[in-house]
Amino acid sequence: MSGNDYLKFMTEQVVSYIDLPAEERKKRKKKEKFSKPAYSSRWLGVLPFALKVFFRK
C-alpha cells in the first residue's frame, strides 16, 4: 500500500467517525471498553497463544 492510499484510507476512517452522532460514538467506546478477551489470554497472558503457535508449526 502506498503512502497516498494509506492516507486516503485513514482520512476516510476519521471522517466516517466524525460524522457519527455523539451518542453512537459513546456506545462504540463503551462496547470496546467492556469487550472481554479470550479466557486463556485474560488469565494466562500470551503464553497459551505462544504454545499453540509453537505446537502447530
C-alpha positions in Angstrom: 0.0 0.0 0.0 1.5 3.3 -1.0 1.6 6.3 1.3 -1.2 8.1 -0.6 -3.5 5.0 -0.3 -2.9 4.8 3.4 -3.5 8.5 3.9 -6.7 8.2 1.9 -7.9 5.2 4.0 -7.1 7.0 7.3 -8.9 10.1 6.2 -12.0 8.2 5.3 -11.9 6.4 8.6 -11.6 9.7 10.6 -14.3 11.4 8.5 -16.7 8.5 9.0 -16.1 8.5 12.7 -16.6 12.3 13.0 -19.9 12.0 11.0 -21.4 9.7 13.6 -23.7 11.2 16.2 -22.1 11.7 19.7 -24.4 9.0 21.2 -23.2 6.4 18.7 -19.6 7.2 19.4 -20.1 6.8 23.1 -21.9 3.5 22.6 -19.0 2.3 20.4 -16.4 3.4 23.0 -18.3 1.5 25.8 -18.6 -1.6 23.7 -14.9 -1.7 23.0 -14.1 -1.0 26.6 -16.2 -3.8 28.0 -15.4 -6.4 25.4 -13.6 -9.3 27.1 -10.6 -11.0 25.7 -10.5 -14.8 25.4 -10.4 -16.6 28.7 -6.9 -18.1 28.2 -5.5 -14.7 27.3 -7.2 -12.9 30.1 -5.9 -15.3 32.8 -2.7 -16.5 31.4 -1.4 -13.8 29.1 0.4 -14.5 25.9 1.8 -17.9 27.0 -1.2 -20.1 25.7 -1.0 -18.3 22.3 2.7 -18.8 22.1 2.4 -22.5 22.9 -0.4 -23.0 20.4 1.7 -21.4 17.6 4.8 -23.4 18.6 3.0 -26.7 18.5 1.2 -26.0 15.3 4.4 -25.5 13.4 
